[in-house]
């Protein structure tokens, strides 16, 4: 069966229903404006139920079976900001790079080469692969053939489109020194290294890779591009602090908020609506900073027991 035939069968669509949906899917989207801290807003696309069902089907049937580079630390099973930070915790210097408008910068044409390289994995011949590429363009990209925030397929398609970039950058950095580490958490890139002298070569290598014809046309957000070192005590990777001795911890503000909420709970003044937030913060602390979690577990034992007894 071709991808289209499988889609019709699995989702119980008629050919006419699918054709109508394919021709109108860009109108079956609700646009939500979310204010940004830096000013302005970002657009989030909320697909209709039918459109989302097709996207989720494509994701589970095809996209999730394709190869994603090991340096891609977001949007896949087992990935987390903590795992991303652990990649770099033993390095001394960090080069942080951020991309502007990451999803909209990735076009439908950016996925094609990786789709073709995964043809055997997908179990498709050339004709059916071309059909899958056309279906993906129709249902998973906007009218400008760009990825958008809000579609359940955008994160994984971004990782697939970035496979060659991740592969090239990781391999080329290793030729400078085997102890240079690279990871990409969505649009947030961290390159860590042990000797300051490597920075010039790292920047040159990054420039060569980003200008390659085989990767998406991405623009660097200069304001968020930073250099920092572990000895400063303020190094941070995707929200996780790297202490001067290399151990991972969470921000002081987060610790203070957890202590405050637990204290309020001990006084029976914590709002019920704040309890899910407290649970989330504690779960985060337990994973990111076990030492801090142990300390609060001892001090606020009764509160934690009460919090989780009411699940």
Secondary structure, 3 states (H helix, E strand, C coil): CCHHHHHHHHHCCCHHHHHHHHHHHHHCEEEEEEECCCCCEEEEEEECHHHHHHHHHHHHHCHHHCCCCCCECCCCCCCCHHHHHHCCCCCCEEEEEEEECHHHHCECHHHHHHHHHCHHHHCCCHHHHHHHHHHHHHHHCCCCCECCCCCCCHHHHHHHHCHHHHHHHHHHHHHHCCCCEEEEECCEEEEEECCHHHHHHHHHHHHHHHCCCCCCCCEECHHHCEEEEHHHCCEEECCEEECCCCCEECCHHHHHHHHHHHHHHHCCCCCHHHHHHHHHHHHHHHHHCHHHHHHHHHHCHHHHHHHHHCC
